[in-house]
Structure formats: structure tokens, C-alpha cells
Amino acid sequence: MPTPRFHETGTAKLLLALAVLSMMAAAYQWRIRTMRARERELTALVDARTAELRQHGRDICCRERERCCSVLLYHRLRAR
């Protein structure tokens, strides 16, 4: 019986399997890292836009309050 070539041995197959599993684990870790980084980016973006919307809402309320006060003052002065 001839001796098997290295790539035909159990050791070579085991090393290949370990290499494939290591590459899969590395790819998985890389994907998780990129997804978490993207999550941080999106969270920051949502927080910034939410703050903008809140400020915009406050600005609208202030303008509306000023408009109402102006109208009320106008009617009071006109009633005199």
C-alpha cells in the first residue's frame, strides 16, 4: 500500500477544517463589528435628528404663542 500524499492525510484534512472554521469565525466577528459600528452611527444620527425636531417644535410653539399674544393684544387695543 503506497503512502498517502500530505493533502490526503487526516492531519491535512484536520488542518484544513480548522483553517476554514477560523476564517468563518473571523468573518463573523468582522461582520458583528461592522454592524455595531453602523448601529452607533445610526443611533447618533437619530439622536441628532430628534433633537432638531424637538427644537423645531419648540420654535413653532414660541412663534404660535407670540402670534396668539399679538392677536390678543391687537383685539384688546382695538376694543378700547
C-alpha positions in Angstrom: 0.0 0.0 0.0 1.5 3.3 -1.0 1.9 6.1 1.5 -0.7 8.9 1.0 0.3 12.3 -0.1 0.1 15.0 2.6 -3.1 16.5 1.4 -4.7 13.0 1.7 -3.8 12.6 5.3 -6.0 13.0 8.3 -3.7 15.7 9.6 -4.1 17.8 6.5 -7.8 17.4 6.5 -8.0 18.5 10.1 -5.8 21.5 9.5 -8.0 22.5 6.5 -11.1 22.1 8.6 -9.5 24.3 11.4 -8.5 26.9 8.8 -12.0 27.1 7.3 -13.6 27.3 10.8 -11.1 30.1 11.7 -11.9 32.0 8.6 -15.6 31.7 9.3 -15.2 32.9 12.9 -13.1 35.8 11.7 -15.7 36.8 9.1 -18.4 36.5 11.7 -16.6 38.8 14.1 -15.8 41.3 11.4 -19.5 41.4 10.4 -20.6 41.9 14.0 -18.1 44.7 14.5 -19.2 46.5 11.3 -22.9 46.1 12.3 -22.2 47.5 15.8 -20.3 50.4 14.3 -23.2 51.1 11.9 -25.7 50.9 14.8 -23.7 53.5 16.7 -23.7 55.8 13.6 -27.4 55.4 13.1 -28.2 55.9 16.8 -26.2 59.2 16.8 -28.0 60.3 13.6 -31.4 59.5 15.1 -30.5 61.4 18.3 -29.3 64.4 16.3 -32.4 64.5 14.2 -34.7 64.0 17.2 -33.0 67.0 18.9 -33.5 69.0 15.7 -37.2 68.1 15.6 -37.7 68.9 19.3 -36.1 72.3 18.7 -38.2 72.9 15.6 -41.3 72.0 17.7 -40.3 74.5 20.4 -39.7 77.2 17.8 -43.1 76.6 16.3 -44.7 76.7 19.8 -42.9 80.0 20.5 -44.0 81.6 17.2 -47.5 80.4 17.7 -47.6 81.8 21.3 -46.2 85.1 20.1 -48.8 85.2 17.3 -51.6 84.5 19.7 -50.3 87.2 22.1 -50.1 89.6 19.3 -53.6 88.9 18.1 -54.9 89.1 21.7 -53.2 92.4 22.3 -54.5 93.7 19.0 -58.1 92.9 19.9 -57.7 94.4 23.4 -56.3 97.6 22.0 -59.0 97.7 19.3 -61.7 97.2 21.9 -60.7 100.4 23.8 
